[in-house]
């Protein structure tokens, strides 16, 4: 029986050029899930809160083997700054 890897273990093994249980999956479809959440593309591009919502929706819908960060690592800070102003 083949060992079942976690996403982290799978990525580490691939970087060591070892065989794993399957090919690692890294999908980046954030913007394509905007309509599923009821937003158009411009809303997601221009509103940090909506962009974060879509980012999290992507992670829930299409789990990735690689740890991903938003396109802007400052996105959570931008949301907080908007809420404080």
Helices and strands as residue ranges (DSSP letters): H 7-15, G 30-33, G 35-37, H 41-46, H 48-61, H 75-84
